[in-house]
C-alpha cells in the first residue's frame, strides 16, 4: 500500500459553489439524523470535481464541517481511496489501466506514448494540460487496452489512435469516447459471432424460424 499525503502547497480556502452546495445539502438529507457521515464520499467526490479533479486540505475540512465530522475522519477517507487525488492534476487526467488483460493487449505501448507525450507519471505538464498515473482494473477488460480521462473511458487503443486522442484534447477538438475502433459496446470486433442462427443479427431470427416452421 502506498503512502498518500496531501500536497505541500495548499489554497487558503474552499467553498462549494451555490449549485454544488445545494446538491450537497440534498445528498446529506438522504440520511437520517446522526447518519450524515454516510455522505462523506459523495461530498468529497463533488468537491474534487469542482476543484479541478483534486482534493485540497480546505476542501476536506469543508466537508468535515458540513457533516459535523472530526477532520481526521474525513482525512482518513480521502487518503484511503485512490479515487481521490491529493495533488493537482492536469486539465486532462489520464488513468492508464495496467491490469493483466490490458497489459496483454498492449498497455505497455500506451504507457510508452504517455511517457513520450506527457512525461513521467504523477507530474503535470508545463502547460497544465495533462498528467497521468497507472491504476488497476477499470472494468473494461473486453475492450483493452483502455484509459479513463477525467470522467470518460477510451477503449480499444493503439499507439496511433491514442496519440491522436491526446493531440485532439490538447487542441480543443471534439473526441469520441468509448471504443476508438467503432466497436459496439463489448461485442466482438467485427460484430456478433454467436447465436446468430437462432436470433439473427437483427434480433428477428427466432420469429423468422417460427414463421418458417408454421409454413
N, C-alpha and C positions, 0 to 999 in steps of 0.2 A: 504494500500500500504506500503510495507516495504521500509526502508531507505537503499539505496545502496551506499556504499562508496568504494573508491579504497583501495587496500591493503596497509598496513603500509610500508612493505618492498618492494622496487621497484628496478628494474635493472637500470643501469646507462644510457642505450641507447637501441634503437631498430632500426633495418634496415631490410627491406624486402630482401629476397634472390633474386638473379638476376631473377630467374624464376617467383617468385611472383611479383616482381616489374614490369616485362614485362606484366604479367597478369593484374595488377592494371592499368597500363597505357592504356592498351587496353580497360578495363572497363570504365575508365574515358572518353575515346574518343567516347563512345557511345552517349554522351550528348552534346548538342550544347553549344557554348561559353556562359559562365555565369551560366550554369546549372550543373557544375561539382559536386556540393554538393549532387546531386541526387545519386552519387555513394558511399555515406558515409557508408551505411550499408554493402554493398558488400565488401568494403575495410576493415572495422572493422572485418567482419567475417573472411576474409582471414588472417588478422593479428592475430586473435585469434587462428586459426588453426595452423599457423606457430609457435606460442608462447605456445605450449603445452596446447592449449584449454583455455587460459585465456588472458585477455587484461591488459597490463601494462600501466602506465601513458605515458612512452616514445612511446609506440605503438599508443596510442590515439593521441599524439601530432604529430607523424609522419604522420598519416592520415590527420590531420588538415593541416599540411604543404603541403602535396601533393594536397589537394583540395582547398587550399587557403581559408580556413575557420577559423574563430576565434576558439581557442582551447576550449573555454567554450561551443560552439555549438556542437562540436563533443563529448565532455564530457557529455552533456545533452542526446545525443542519446545513448551513451554507458551505462549510468546509468539508463536510462528509460527501455530498453528492457532486459528482464531476459535471453534472449538467449546469452547475453554477460556475461562471468564470470569475475568478477573483482578481484578475488583472485586465486592463484594457485589451480589446481585440480589434482586429481590422474591421473596416466597413463591411467587408465580406469575410466572415469567419468560416473557414473550411475545416470540417471534421472528416478525416480520412479513415474509413473502416479498414483495419488491418487484420481482422479475424480470418481464420483459415480459408473459408470459401472465397473471400475477396483476395487473399494472398495467392491462392492457387489460380485465380483468374486474372492476375496482373496488377494487384495493388502496389507492388513494388515499383512498377513502371509509372504509376500515377504519383507515387511518392517522389520519384525522380523528377517529374515535371514540377511538383511543388517546390522542391529544393532549388531547382534552377530558376523558376519564375518568381517565387516568393521569398525563398531563403530558408533558414533553419526553423524548426517548429517552435511555437510559443513566442514568436517575436513578430511585431507589427512592422510592415514595410514602411519606408521613409515617408511615402505619400499617404500613409494611413489607410490604404485600400484593403490590404489583405493580411491575414495571419492564419496559421493552420496548426492542427495538432492531430496526432493519431489516436483513435479511440477503438474500443471494442465493439462487438456486433451491433449494427444499427438495424438489423432485421430485414434487410433486402437482399438476402443471400442469392436468390434466384437470378437477380439482375446484377451480379457482381462483375467487376469492381464498381464501387459507388462511393459517393461522398455526400455529406449533408452540408449545405451552405446556408447559414442562418436558419430559417425555418423549413427549407425545401430540400428534397432529395434529388440527386442527379445520378442516374444509373447507366449501366452498360457503357462504361467509359473506356476510351482508348487514349493513349498519349496525345493523339492528334485532336480528337474532339474535345478533350479536357482542356488542352491549351487554348483552343478557340473559345471555349466557355469562359475561361478566366479573362481572356482578352476582351470578350464582349462585355463582361461585367465591369471591367475597368473602364471601358469606353462608354458605358451607359446604354449599350444596345440591348434590345429585348432578348431574352434567353428562354429556352424551353426547359421546363422542369421534367422530372421523371426520366424515362428511357431516352437516351441520346441516339438510338438507332431505330426508333419507331416501333419498338416492341409494345404490345398492348398488355397492360398490367404485368403479370408474371407468366404469361403464356410463353410457350417455346418460341424461339426465334423462327420466323417463317410461318407462324400460325399453329393451330391445333394439330396434334398428330394422333390423338387417342379418341375413341368413341365417335369418330366422325361418321361411321357407317350407320350406327343406330340413331344418333341425334342430328348429324349433319352440321356443317359449319354455320348454317343459318338458323339452327335450333328447331327446324321443322322436320328433321329426319324421321322421328317417331310417328308423326302424323302421316307422313307420306307412306311409311311402312304399313300402318294400319289401313290406310286407304287402298293400298295395293292388295293387302290380304283380303279385304272385303270384296274386291273386284274378282 
